[in-house]
Amino acid sequence: MCRSLGVDPGDRLKSMSKGTKEKVQLVLVMARNARLYLLDEPIAGVDPAARDFILRTILTNYNEEGTVLISTHLISDVEKVLDEAIS
């Protein structure tokens, strides 16, 4: 996942941009075989071109027996991948 998101595992967190730190957090969460994934603003702080890629990463790396709960104000970016929405 790091390679596909453009994250160098050898880099130190304090030297990373906000967007790259968000990607690292995403990798740490999605690498788990969890029943529930709670993602608070997973696409905030990254450029619009990376948002679709991050959403695809979420959709292709979660435990299919689990649930993904995303909190975001970027509704138009996530609505195309939602099964259900609560406002």
C-alpha positions in Angstrom: 0.0 0.0 0.0 2.8 2.4 0.8 4.3 2.0 -2.7 0.9 2.5 -4.4 0.2 5.6 -2.3 3.7 7.1 -3.0 4.9 6.8 0.6 8.5 6.0 1.2 8.6 3.7 4.3 12.1 5.1 5.1 10.9 8.7 5.5 10.4 10.1 9.0 6.9 11.3 9.9 8.1 14.7 11.0 9.5 15.3 7.5 6.3 14.4 5.7 3.6 16.7 4.4 0.1 16.6 5.9 -1.2 14.7 3.0 1.5 12.1 3.2 0.9 11.7 6.9 -2.8 11.1 6.1 -1.7 8.4 3.7 0.5 6.7 6.3 -2.4 6.7 8.8 -4.6 5.2 6.1 -2.1 2.4 5.5 -1.9 1.7 9.2 -5.7 1.4 9.5 -6.3 -0.6 6.3 -3.5 -3.1 6.9 -5.6 -4.5 9.8 -8.2 -7.2 9.4 -10.8 -5.4 11.4 -14.6 -5.7 11.7 -15.0 -2.0 11.9 -13.0 0.8 10.3 -13.6 4.3 11.6 -12.2 6.9 9.2 -12.4 10.5 10.2 -11.8 12.8 7.2 -9.5 10.3 5.4 -9.4 12.5 2.3 -9.0 15.9 4.0 -5.7 17.5 3.5 -4.8 15.7 0.3 -5.0 17.1 -3.2 -8.2 16.3 -5.2 -6.3 14.0 -7.6 -5.3 11.8 -4.7 -8.8 11.6 -3.2 -10.1 9.1 -5.7 -7.0 7.0 -5.3 -7.4 7.0 -1.5 -11.0 6.0 -1.8 -10.1 3.1 -4.1 -7.4 2.1 -1.6 -10.0 2.0 1.2 -12.4 0.0 -1.0 -9.9 -2.6 -2.1 -8.1 -3.2 1.3 -10.8 -3.5 3.9 -12.0 -6.8 5.5 -15.1 -7.6 3.4 -16.8 -9.0 6.5 -16.2 -5.6 8.2 -17.9 -2.2 8.0 -16.2 1.0 6.9 -17.6 4.2 8.6 -16.3 7.4 7.0 -16.9 10.8 8.5 -16.3 13.7 6.1 -17.6 17.0 4.9 -16.4 16.2 1.3 -19.7 14.5 0.5 -19.4 14.8 -3.3 -16.1 13.0 -3.2 -17.4 10.0 -1.3 -21.1 9.7 -2.4 -20.2 7.6 -5.4 -18.8 4.8 -3.2 -21.4 4.8 -0.5 -23.8 2.0 0.3 -25.6 4.1 2.9 -25.4 7.7 4.2 -26.4 9.4 7.4 -26.5 13.1 7.7 
